Amino acid sequence: MAGRVAYALTGSGPFLLVAPGWLSHLELGWAIPAERMFHESLSSGRTLVRYDRPGCGLSDAYDGPRTMALELATIAAVTEALGVTRCDVLGWSLGAAVAAQWAADQPEKVSRLVLYGGWATGDAIGDEDSKRHVLGLLASHWGLGSDLLTDLFAPEADAGTRLALARYQRAASSPETAVALLRLAYALDVLPSLARVQAPTLVLHRSGDRAAPFDQSRVLADAIPGAQLVELVGRSHLPAIGDVESLVEQVRRFLGLPRLRRTVPTGLTARQTEVAALVADGLTNRQLADRLGITERSAESHLERIRLRLGFRSRSQVAAWYVARHPHK
């Protein structure tokens, strides 16, 4: 496979490989609090492996054909680079079909398999007219297309998070890559391979998911020997949006991990939100202190706590986060 594939590790313990959905960007995704907290919840007790497929995020550019063979070669490249011979695998959306195929083809390399929001046959994702409409919109107007799919993928997210997700998608790939990957999602058919999956398998799907029909997860579970199907409440296709706690709890239980004691908050206190707003307005720490009637050291402490809570390294990330969540302020 030509080009380098970017990957990132989080946590410690046995490896858990995540086969991503439609588009990904390791760095920008980590800057979205909801996505970061989802991955951190899975990496408690596991070394979580995330990667950007060729042509996406931090991986090298790629303009060749999009095929299942390329998807499988990408997983092979990542696991070989890490020296991983066997691991748990979680695939979601497009990545669910890829993960299922990998488990079928490489049974000796997959300990346990988790499939979320997936499908066995891409033909089942919407009717032909809606597919043509979405593909045409993505090709002709990447901005409107990404906004449309974000609303479809994350209807339970607030307006600021949806805006951040749409921008994130546009930064993750070119419109040509986005169209090619969506075409691949519509074309994949892993149903003939599912009977060969040997790993214990958990299939998860939210009942109100409009991006991928729930019935397709039932097809996955019925076709994979011994698979367990769990229906989750919610409408969001993205795993990091909506009732994330229930999803994470199911995954951790299946992997034999203890329940997390608490969920780390992704929001800020009222005072921290006020500080973040002033940072977004470009105020220095001295100006923050003058505006709030506090010492400059207190302003620095507020900003440091904000960075720690959101997992950011710089005030520019804090500013970008605030603007994304409050686009009209």
C-alpha positions in Angstrom: 0.0 0.0 0.0 1.5 3.3 -1.1 1.8 6.1 1.5 2.0 6.3 5.2 -1.0 5.6 7.5 -1.3 7.8 10.6 -2.3 6.2 13.9 -2.6 7.2 17.5 -2.4 5.3 20.8 -4.3 6.1 24.0 -4.4 4.4 27.3 -2.6 1.2 28.4 -3.3 -2.5 28.4 -4.3 -5.0 25.7 -4.9 -3.5 22.3 -8.3 -2.4 21.1 -8.3 -1.4 17.4 -11.0 1.0 16.2 -12.0 0.9 12.5 -13.4 4.4 11.9 -16.5 5.5 10.2 -16.8 7.6 7.1 -14.2 10.3 7.7 -11.6 10.8 10.4 -8.9 13.2 11.5 -6.9 12.0 14.5 -5.9 15.5 15.7 -9.0 17.4 15.0 -11.2 14.7 16.3 -9.3 14.7 19.6 -10.1 18.4 19.9 -13.9 17.8 19.9 -14.6 17.1 23.6 -17.4 14.5 23.0 -15.2 12.4 20.6 -12.2 12.6 22.9 -14.2 11.6 26.0 -15.7 8.6 24.1 -12.3 7.3 23.1 -10.8 8.0 26.6 -13.7 6.0 28.1 -12.7 3.0 25.9 -9.0 3.4 26.6 -9.3 2.9 30.4 -7.8 -0.5 30.6 -7.0 -0.8 26.9 -4.5 0.6 24.5 -6.9 2.2 22.1 -5.6 2.3 18.5 -7.1 4.9 16.2 -6.1 5.5 12.6 -6.8 7.7 9.6 -7.4 5.7 6.4 -5.4 6.8 3.3 -6.4 10.2 2.0 -8.0 11.2 5.4 -6.8 13.2 8.3 -3.1 12.9 9.0 -2.4 10.0 6.6 -0.8 10.5 3.2 -2.8 11.6 0.2 -4.4 8.9 -1.9 -6.4 9.2 -5.1 -6.6 5.5 -6.1 -9.7 3.3 -6.0 -11.6 2.8 -2.7 -12.0 -0.9 -2.1 -12.4 -3.3 0.8 -9.0 -4.6 -0.1 -7.5 -1.2 0.6 -9.4 -1.0 3.9 -8.0 -4.4 5.0 -4.5 -3.5 3.9 -4.8 -0.3 6.1 -5.6 -2.4 9.2 -2.8 -4.8 8.3 -0.3 -1.9 8.0 -1.3 -0.5 11.4 -1.2 -3.8 13.2 2.1 -4.7 11.6 3.6 -1.4 12.5 2.6 -1.9 16.2 3.6 -5.6 16.2 0.1 -6.6 17.1 -0.7 -10.2 16.3 -4.1 -10.4 18.0 -6.4 -7.8 19.5 -10.0 -6.8 20.2 -11.6 -4.8 17.3 -14.3 -2.2 17.3 -15.8 -1.1 14.0 -18.5 1.5 13.6 -20.5 2.7 10.6 -18.4 1.9 7.5 -15.8 0.5 9.9 -18.2 -2.1 11.1 -18.3 -3.8 7.7 -14.5 -3.5 7.4 -14.0 -4.9 10.9 -16.4 -7.8 10.2 -14.5 -8.7 7.0 -11.2 -8.5 8.8 -12.5 -10.9 11.5 -13.8 -13.3 8.9 -10.5 -13.3 6.9 -8.1 -13.2 9.9 -9.8 -15.1 12.7 -6.5 -15.8 14.4 -6.0 -12.0 14.8 -9.3 -11.0 16.4 -10.0 -11.8 20.1 -13.4 -10.1 20.4 -15.4 -8.0 17.9 -17.7 -5.1 18.5 -19.8 -3.7 15.7 -21.7 -0.4 16.2 -24.1 1.3 13.8 -23.1 -1.0 10.9 -24.6 -2.9 8.0 -24.1 -6.1 6.1 -25.0 -4.8 2.7 -24.7 -1.2 1.6 -27.7 -1.5 -0.7 -29.8 -1.3 2.4 -28.7 2.2 3.3 -31.5 4.3 1.9 -33.1 4.2 -1.6 -31.3 5.0 -4.8 -32.8 8.5 -5.2 -31.6 9.6 -1.8 -28.1 8.1 -2.4 -27.8 10.0 -5.7 -29.0 13.2 -4.0 -26.4 12.9 -1.2 -23.5 12.0 -3.5 -24.4 14.8 -5.9 -24.6 17.3 -3.1 -21.2 16.2 -1.7 -19.6 16.4 -5.1 -21.0 19.8 -6.0 -21.1 21.6 -2.6 -18.9 20.0 0.0 -20.0 22.6 2.6 -23.8 21.9 2.3 -23.2 18.2 1.9 -21.2 17.9 5.1 -23.8 20.0 7.0 -26.6 17.7 5.7 -24.8 14.5 6.8 -23.8 16.0 10.2 -27.5 16.7 10.9 -28.2 13.1 9.9 -25.4 11.6 11.9 -25.7 13.7 15.1 -29.3 15.0 15.5 -28.9 14.9 19.3 -25.9 17.2 19.3 -26.2 20.9 20.1 -25.8 23.4 17.3 -22.2 24.3 18.2 -21.1 20.6 18.3 -22.8 20.0 14.9 -21.0 23.0 13.5 -17.7 21.7 14.8 -18.4 18.2 13.4 -19.2 19.6 10.0 -16.0 21.6 9.9 -14.1 18.6 11.1 -15.4 16.5 8.2 -14.4 19.1 5.7 -10.9 19.3 7.2 -10.6 15.5 7.3 -10.7 14.9 3.5 -11.4 16.4 0.1 -14.9 16.2 -1.3 -13.6 13.7 -3.9 -12.5 11.4 -1.1 -15.7 11.9 0.8 -17.7 10.9 -2.2 -15.5 7.9 -3.0 -15.8 6.6 0.6 -19.6 7.0 0.7 -19.8 5.1 -2.6 -17.7 2.4 -1.0 -20.1 2.3 1.9 -23.1 1.9 -0.4 -21.3 -0.8 -2.4 -19.9 -3.1 0.4 -21.5 -6.5 0.9 -20.0 -8.6 3.7 -23.0 -10.9 4.2 -21.3 -13.9 2.5 -18.3 -13.6 4.8 -20.1 -13.3 8.2 -20.5 -17.0 8.8 -16.7 -17.3 9.0 -16.4 -14.9 11.9 -15.1 -16.9 14.9 -14.6 -14.1 17.5 -17.2 -13.5 20.2 -19.2 -10.6 18.7 -21.3 -7.8 20.2 -23.5 -5.9 17.8 -24.8 -2.5 19.0 -27.2 -0.1 17.2 -29.4 2.8 18.3 -33.0 2.3 17.6 -33.6 5.8 16.0 -30.5 5.8 13.8 -31.5 7.3 10.5 -28.1 7.0 8.8 -28.0 3.2 9.1 -31.2 1.1 9.5 -31.4 -0.9 12.7 -32.5 -4.0 10.7 -29.0 -4.2 9.2 -27.5 -4.8 12.7 -30.0 -7.6 13.1 -28.8 -9.1 9.8 -25.2 -8.8 11.1 -26.1 -10.5 14.4 -28.1 -13.3 12.8 -25.3 -14.1 10.3 -22.4 -14.1 12.7 -22.3 -17.3 14.8 -23.2 -16.6 18.4 -23.3 -12.8 18.1 -25.2 -10.8 20.7 -27.4 -7.9 19.5 -28.1 -5.0 21.9 -30.5 -2.2 20.9 -29.7 1.2 22.3 -31.9 4.2 22.7 -31.1 7.2 20.7 -31.1 8.8 17.2 -27.4 9.7 16.7 -25.3 7.6 14.3 -22.0 8.9 15.7 -21.1 6.9 18.8 -19.7 9.9 20.6 -23.0 11.8 20.5 -26.2 11.0 22.5 -26.3 8.4 25.3 -22.6 7.6 25.1 -22.6 6.2 28.7 -24.8 3.3 27.8 -22.8 2.5 24.7 -19.5 2.6 26.5 -20.9 0.5 29.3 -22.0 -2.3 26.9 -18.6 -2.3 25.2 -16.6 -2.3 28.4 -18.7 -5.1 29.9 -18.3 -7.2 26.7 -14.5 -6.7 26.8 -14.3 -7.7 30.4 -13.5 -4.2 31.6 -14.8 -2.7 34.9 -17.5 -0.1 34.7 -16.2 3.4 34.8 -16.7 5.1 38.2 -17.7 8.4 36.7 -18.0 10.2 33.4 -15.6 13.0 33.0 -17.5 16.2 32.2 -17.1 17.7 28.8 -18.7 21.1 29.7 -17.5 24.0 31.7 -18.7 25.9 34.8 -20.5 29.2 34.3 -17.3 31.1 35.3 -15.1 28.9 33.0 -17.5 29.5 30.1 -17.2 33.2 30.7 -13.4 33.0 30.6 -13.5 30.9 27.5 -15.7 33.5 25.8 -13.3 36.3 26.6 -10.4 34.1 25.3 -12.4 33.7 22.1 -12.6 37.5 21.9 -8.8 37.7 22.0 -8.3 39.0 25.5 -4.9 38.4 27.2 -4.7 37.1 30.7 -4.2 40.7 32.0 -7.2 41.9 30.1 -9.2 38.9 31.4 -8.2 39.8 35.0 -9.2 43.5 34.5 -12.6 42.5 32.9 -13.5 40.0 35.7 -12.0 42.0 38.6 -9.6 39.2 39.6 -5.8 38.9 39.7 -3.9 37.9 36.6 -2.8 34.7 38.4 -6.4 33.8 39.0 -7.1 34.3 35.3 -4.2 32.0 34.4 -5.6 29.4 36.9 -9.0 29.6 35.3 -7.6 29.1 31.8 -5.4 26.2 33.0 -8.4 24.4 34.5 -10.3 24.9 31.3 -7.5 23.4 29.3 -7.3 20.4 31.7 -11.0 19.8 31.6 -11.2 20.0 27.8 -7.8 18.3 27.2 -6.5 21.2 25.2 -2.9 22.4 25.0 -3.3 26.1 24.0 -5.6 29.0 24.4 -6.3 29.0 20.6 -7.9 25.6 21.0 -10.1 26.9 23.8 -11.1 29.8 21.6 -11.9 27.5 18.7 -14.0 25.2 21.0 -16.0 28.2 22.3 -16.7 29.6 18.8 -17.8 26.2 17.6 -20.3 25.8 20.4 -21.5 29.4 20.3 -21.4 30.3 16.5 -23.8 33.2 16.8 -22.3 35.0 19.8 
